[in-house]
Amino acid sequence: MNESSVLKKLAKPLILLATLVWGSSFFVMKNTLDHVPVFFLLAIRFTIAALILFVIFFRNWKSVDRWYVRSGAVMGTLLFLAYTVQTFGLERTSSGNNAFLTAVYCVIVPFLYWGISHQRPDRYNLLAAVLCIAGIGLVSLNGSLTMNIGDVLTLGSGLAYALHIVAVARFSQGKDVFLLTTLQFAFTALWAWIFVLLTGGFPTAALPLDAVWRLGYLAVFATAGALLFQNIGQKYTAPATAAVLLALEAPFGVLFAVLFDGERPTVQMLVGFVLIFLSVLCSETKFAFLQRKKVDTAAENE
């Protein structure tokens, strides 16, 4: 069995593993921004991640050309934009609103991909997206959803994430995803360092040891590992399906909060998890097992 066949079988589990890591990283991020400015955090995360992948996949660099550099630049720019706008949105709205509104990319992705590939989303893609957003709304939102500047920024980050997902799907087909991801990290880091210099966004005091460990976790696991898993998974997964799977980051974050941070589960939250499960089931199976059951029942009645 060649490498491509193995990665194809692992594609969706890798996407799920990425969302699980991101869900756990909410704990890691909890106090990090108290010590580290946003742009400096992004710069460190993506610089370390780019260096890790560069060392691991050093031999792949013999394939680099202008196409890889341009594609990596586009992906890195979109990723930097999504992370930045989402973070500034989070400063001005609740974490629940932030998680819910970012997840609008579930609905946006099928239509964006339709626009560039002429591959029309089917009714199951749209149903899965609606179920997923409804579920995330029930899991994430504790009160009424009110729109403010933070919510508008968060919606903008959802659009940027949708564009990033579509760009990964477009550029990764038939290409070296490891080289492409390394270049993406490098360009994300480059943008972050530029804004660190423009804003003077360096830490004003020495970082405590726990903040250093948090940065290390975010760089190695939540960036080098999880984002690489996302890109590998997306190479072998339809964009609409990938968008639904990636949206599991928000409920995983809430689940970790329930398990480890003392948050109390509610009936609303449980209903939300059921809807999210149904959205994944719809995206993955298109409820084909229900159609087979109908056929089997009709055959028995004949």
Residue, then its C-alpha position, 0 to 999 in steps of 0.5 A: m500500500n503506497e503513501s497516498s492510499v494510506l493518507k486517503k484512508l486516514a484523511k477524515p480521522l486526521i481532520l477529527l484529530a485536528t479539531l480535537v487538538w484545537g478543542s483542547s487548546f482553548f484551555v491552553m489559550k485561556n491565560t496565554l494572551d494575558h502575557v503574549p500579544v496577539f501578533f507575537l503569539l501568531a508569529i511564534r506559533f507559526t515560525i516554530a511550526a514552519l521550522i519543524l516541518f522544514v526539518i522533517f520534510f527537508r527532502n521535499w524542498k527539491s520540488v519547490d517552484r514558483w507555483y508552490v510559493r504563490s500557493g503557499a502565500v495565498m494559503g498563509t495570507l488567508l490563514f493569518l487573516a482568519y486567525t487575526v480577525q477571529t482573535f480581535g472579534l473574540e476580544r469584543t464578543s462572547s466566546g459562545n458568539n465567537a464559536f457560533l459565528t465563525a462556524v458559518y463557514c460550514v454553509i459558505v464553503p459549498f457555495l464558494y467551491w461551487g463557484i471555482s470548481h462548478q461542483r454543485p453542493d447537494r441537498y445533503n451538504l446543505l442539510a449537514a451545514v444547517l444541522c451543524i450550525a444549529g447544533i453549535g448554536l445550542v452548544s455555544l450560545n447561553g443567551s440571545l445572539t446580539m450583533n456588535i462590532g465583535d460579532v461582525l469581525t467574527l463573521g468576517s473570520g468565518l468568511a476568511y476560514a471558508l476561503h482558506i478551506v477552499a484554497v487548501a482544497r484547490f491547491s493541494q490536489g496532486k501536489d506535495v501537501f507537506l511542502l505546501t503546508t510548510l510554505q503556508f506556515a512560513f507566510t503566516a509567520l511572515w505576516a505576523w512578524i510584520f504586524v509585530l514590528l508595525t504595532g510594537g507587539f512584543p511582550t513587555a515582561a519576561l514570560p512566565l514558565d507556564a506561558v512558555w509551555r503553552l506557546g510550545y504546545l500551541a506551536v507543536f500540537a495545535t499548529a504544526g500537527a493539527l494544521l498539517f492534519q487538516n491539510i492532509g485530510q482536506k486533500y482527500t476529502a470533499p470541501a463541504t464534508a471537511a467544513v462540517l468536520l472542522a466545525l467540530e472544534a467548537p463543540f470539542g472545546v465546550l466538551f473539554a470545558v465540561l470535563f475539565d473546567g467545571e462547566r455544567p452540561t445542560v439539556q440545550m447543550l445535549v440537544g446541540f451535540v445530537l444535532i452536530f452528530l446528525s450533521v456529521l452522519c448526514s455529511e458522511t452517509k447522506f442517510a443512505f442506510l435509511q434509504r436501504k432500510k426502505v428498500d428492504t422493507a418494500a422488498e419484504n412487503e412484496 
